[in-house]
């Protein structure tokens, strides 16, 4: 999700709800403790120089049960961050949240909740570093099409498995 998208959503919402990947909700007394800009400059395993820029939101929950972050307040924090930090309105958002360690998520919206989406690593230069293409694609076979033969099957109490 981009900064411009969350700003538009916040203008229309009365409450803010974040949902973790396992379906649990971030407690409603959370705070956004910081909004920042993250710039990453790196070389992938194929030798290509890459640049990545994101906006970072850090969610934190305290024992302060009396205060709730309202959409208009978060919107004002985002707008101040854009102005002071020169964040691009099309910056993708990365969310940090304290789990067993600081966990980082992508952000989406399902029409009701902001969804914290698990992040995954990948090789960015698969065509250059020797990894066969489509290694994640598995061949699907119908179980009905598999037939047993005498030399590759087990019989009950045969000890083969």
FENHUFEN-V400211 format. One record per residue. N is the residue number from 1. RES is the residue in three letters. BURIAL is # if it has 24 or more other ideal C-beta (glycine too) atoms within 12 Angstrom, else .. Layout:
BEGIN
n = (N | N)
res = (RES | RES)
burial = (BURIAL | BURIAL)
END
This chain:
BEGIN
n = (1 | 2 | 3 | 4 | 5 | 6 | 7 | 8 | 9 | 10 | 11 | 12 | 13 | 14 | 15 | 16 | 17 | 18 | 19 | 20 | 21 | 22 | 23 | 24 | 25 | 26 | 27 | 28 | 29 | 30 | 31 | 32 | 33 | 34 | 35 | 36 | 37 | 38 | 39 | 40 | 41 | 42 | 43 | 44 | 45 | 46 | 47 | 48 | 49 | 50 | 51 | 52 | 53 | 54 | 55 | 56 | 57 | 58 | 59 | 60 | 61 | 62 | 63 | 64 | 65 | 66 | 67 | 68 | 69 | 70 | 71 | 72 | 73 | 74 | 75 | 76 | 77 | 78 | 79 | 80 | 81 | 82 | 83 | 84 | 85 | 86 | 87 | 88 | 89 | 90 | 91 | 92 | 93 | 94 | 95 | 96 | 97 | 98 | 99 | 100 | 101 | 102 | 103 | 104 | 105 | 106 | 107 | 108 | 109 | 110 | 111 | 112 | 113 | 114 | 115 | 116 | 117 | 118 | 119 | 120 | 121 | 122 | 123 | 124 | 125 | 126 | 127 | 128 | 129 | 130 | 131 | 132 | 133 | 134 | 135 | 136 | 137 | 138 | 139 | 140 | 141 | 142 | 143 | 144 | 145 | 146 | 147 | 148 | 149 | 150 | 151 | 152 | 153 | 154 | 155 | 156 | 157 | 158 | 159 | 160 | 161)
res = (UNK | UNK | UNK | UNK | UNK | UNK | UNK | UNK | UNK | UNK | UNK | UNK | UNK | UNK | UNK | UNK | UNK | UNK | UNK | UNK | UNK | UNK | UNK | UNK | UNK | UNK | UNK | UNK | UNK | UNK | UNK | UNK | UNK | UNK | UNK | UNK | UNK | UNK | UNK | UNK | UNK | UNK | UNK | UNK | UNK | UNK | UNK | UNK | UNK | UNK | UNK | UNK | UNK | UNK | UNK | UNK | UNK | UNK | UNK | UNK | UNK | UNK | UNK | UNK | UNK | UNK | UNK | UNK | UNK | UNK | UNK | UNK | UNK | UNK | UNK | UNK | UNK | UNK | UNK | UNK | UNK | UNK | UNK | UNK | UNK | UNK | UNK | UNK | UNK | UNK | UNK | UNK | UNK | UNK | UNK | UNK | UNK | UNK | UNK | UNK | UNK | UNK | UNK | UNK | UNK | UNK | UNK | UNK | UNK | UNK | UNK | UNK | UNK | UNK | UNK | UNK | UNK | UNK | UNK | UNK | UNK | UNK | UNK | UNK | UNK | UNK | UNK | UNK | UNK | UNK | UNK | UNK | UNK | UNK | UNK | UNK | UNK | UNK | UNK | UNK | UNK | UNK | UNK | UNK | UNK | UNK | UNK | UNK | UNK | UNK | UNK | UNK | UNK | UNK | UNK | UNK | UNK | UNK | UNK | UNK | UNK)
burial = (# | # | # | . | . | # | # | . | # | # | . | . | . | . | . | # | # | # | # | # | # | . | . | . | . | # | # | . | . | # | # | # | . | . | # | # | # | # | . | . | . | . | . | . | . | . | . | . | . | . | . | . | . | # | # | # | # | # | # | . | # | . | . | . | . | . | . | . | # | . | # | . | . | # | # | . | # | # | . | . | # | # | . | . | . | . | # | . | . | . | # | # | # | # | # | # | # | . | . | . | . | . | . | # | # | # | # | # | # | . | . | . | # | # | # | # | # | . | . | . | . | . | . | . | . | . | . | . | . | . | . | . | . | . | . | . | . | . | . | . | . | . | . | . | . | . | . | . | . | . | . | . | . | . | . | . | . | . | . | . | .)
END
